[in-house]
Amino acid sequence: MNIQATTQFAEGLPRRRFTVEDCFQLVESGIVSPDEKFELLGGEIVPMSPKGVKHEILKQWINKKLLGTLDDRYWVMVEPTIYLSDDTFVEPDIVVMLQDTSLEKFTVEQVLLAIEIANTTLNYDLGKKAEVCGVAGIREYWVVDATRLETHIHREPGEDGYRDISTASASAELVPNLLNEVSLKMDEFS
């Protein structure tokens, strides 16, 4: 059985809606491999593309910069699962939150910054995923274009997504609203 096969055959037709609990059961029963990467958006399982070398190196570079800047009050987590509702969870590449936060199913209110590194998933990360994160209330969501090193900054979440969206060049100084001690410039990535 090919458990990673996807289809768009029923595009435009109703589909069965999954819950977070359904996904746990799919993994526990062996229908879905525990190693398979996917997100759940509005009840639809969205397989995640394999990540390329540049994506992984850039993710580690940003992670190292954040860990070197932030003190012990913060968690800097790589690919944590954020449960947004009963039928939606996402796994941003990097999340920063206060360390006094429980890591057991933490909520969006605890997330200070979520970062996606986008190579082949730029349209998805800037489109549906950004909308879902904004509606859920993630206060700041960055999408770093791994090719151009531009950063798409999403702030002011609301019921229709983010109200403040801007794009910073690779040479721009990036300072998150809730983490003033952080300053990143993507053009320093080599």
C-alpha positions in Angstrom: 0.0 0.0 0.0 1.3 3.4 -0.9 0.4 5.5 2.1 2.0 8.7 0.7 0.0 8.8 -2.5 -2.0 12.0 -3.0 -4.8 12.8 -5.4 -6.7 15.8 -6.7 -9.2 13.7 -8.6 -12.2 14.9 -6.5 -11.2 18.6 -6.8 -14.3 20.6 -6.1 -16.2 17.8 -4.6 -16.9 17.2 -0.9 -14.3 15.2 1.0 -14.3 13.5 4.4 -13.1 15.9 7.1 -10.5 14.5 9.5 -9.8 15.7 13.0 -6.6 15.9 15.0 -7.8 12.8 16.9 -8.4 10.9 13.6 -4.8 11.6 12.6 -3.5 10.2 15.9 -5.5 7.1 15.3 -4.2 6.8 11.7 -0.7 6.8 13.0 -1.4 4.5 15.9 -3.1 1.9 13.7 -0.2 1.9 11.2 -2.2 3.3 8.3 0.1 6.4 8.3 3.7 6.0 9.1 4.9 7.9 12.2 7.7 9.3 10.0 5.3 10.8 7.4 5.3 14.6 7.4 1.9 16.2 7.0 -0.3 19.0 8.3 -4.0 19.1 8.8 -5.8 22.2 7.5 -9.5 22.5 8.0 -9.8 18.7 8.2 -7.7 18.0 5.0 -4.5 16.1 5.3 -1.7 18.1 3.4 1.4 16.0 2.7 4.6 18.0 3.2 7.3 18.0 0.5 10.7 16.6 1.3 13.0 19.4 2.3 16.1 20.1 0.2 19.6 20.7 1.5 19.5 24.5 1.2 16.2 24.5 3.2 17.7 22.4 6.0 21.0 24.5 6.2 19.0 27.8 6.3 16.7 26.4 9.0 19.7 25.4 11.1 21.4 28.8 10.5 18.3 30.7 11.7 17.9 28.3 14.6 21.5 28.9 15.6 21.2 32.7 15.4 18.1 32.6 17.5 19.6 30.3 20.1 22.7 32.6 20.2 20.6 35.7 20.8 17.8 34.6 23.1 18.4 33.8 26.7 17.1 30.9 28.8 13.6 32.5 29.1 12.8 31.2 25.6 12.2 27.9 23.8 13.5 27.8 20.2 11.8 24.8 18.7 12.3 23.1 15.4 9.2 21.7 13.6 6.9 21.6 16.6 3.2 20.7 16.1 0.9 23.6 16.9 -2.7 22.6 17.3 -4.9 25.4 16.0 -8.3 23.7 16.3 -9.9 20.2 16.4 -9.3 19.9 12.7 -6.1 21.9 12.1 -2.5 21.6 13.0 0.7 23.0 11.5 4.4 22.4 11.9 6.4 25.5 11.2 10.1 25.1 10.7 11.0 27.2 13.8 8.9 28.5 16.7 9.9 30.8 19.6 7.9 30.8 22.8 8.5 31.6 26.5 10.1 28.7 28.4 7.5 29.0 31.2 5.1 27.5 28.6 4.0 23.9 28.9 5.1 21.9 25.8 2.0 19.6 26.1 -0.2 20.8 23.3 0.8 24.5 23.6 -1.5 27.0 22.1 -1.1 29.9 19.6 -1.2 32.5 22.4 2.1 31.1 23.6 3.8 31.4 20.2 5.9 34.6 19.9 7.2 33.9 16.4 6.7 31.2 13.8 9.0 30.9 10.9 8.7 28.9 7.7 11.6 28.3 5.3 10.0 28.0 1.8 11.7 26.5 -1.2 9.1 24.5 -3.1 6.2 25.4 -0.8 6.3 29.2 -1.1 2.8 29.6 -2.5 1.3 27.3 0.1 3.2 29.0 3.0 2.2 32.5 1.8 -1.3 31.5 0.9 -3.5 29.0 2.7 -1.1 28.3 5.6 -0.6 32.0 6.3 -4.4 32.5 6.3 -4.9 29.6 8.7 -2.2 30.9 11.0 -3.6 34.4 11.0 -7.1 33.3 11.7 -5.9 31.1 14.5 -4.1 34.1 16.1 -0.3 33.4 15.7 0.9 36.9 16.3 3.9 36.9 14.0 4.5 34.5 11.1 7.6 34.8 8.8 8.1 33.0 5.5 11.7 33.1 4.4 12.1 32.5 0.6 15.1 30.1 0.6 16.0 31.2 -3.0 15.8 35.0 -2.8 16.3 35.2 1.0 13.4 37.7 1.2 11.3 37.4 4.3 7.5 37.8 4.1 6.4 39.2 7.5 2.8 38.6 8.7 1.5 40.5 11.7 -1.8 41.6 13.3 -3.8 38.3 13.0 -7.5 38.6 12.6 -10.6 36.8 11.5 -9.6 37.1 7.8 -5.9 36.3 8.3 -3.1 38.9 8.7 -3.8 42.6 8.4 -0.2 43.6 8.2 1.9 41.8 5.5 5.2 43.1 4.2 8.2 41.8 2.4 11.8 42.5 3.6 14.8 42.2 1.4 17.7 39.9 2.2 19.7 42.9 3.5 16.9 44.2 5.8 17.2 44.0 9.5 14.5 41.6 10.8 13.3 42.3 14.4 10.2 40.4 15.6 7.6 42.6 17.4 7.8 40.5 20.6 11.5 39.7 20.6 13.3 43.0 20.4 16.6 41.4 21.3 16.6 39.4 18.0 18.1 40.9 14.8 18.6 38.9 11.7 19.8 39.7 8.2 19.2 36.9 5.7 22.1 38.2 3.5 24.5 37.1 6.2 23.5 33.5 5.5 26.3 31.8 3.4 
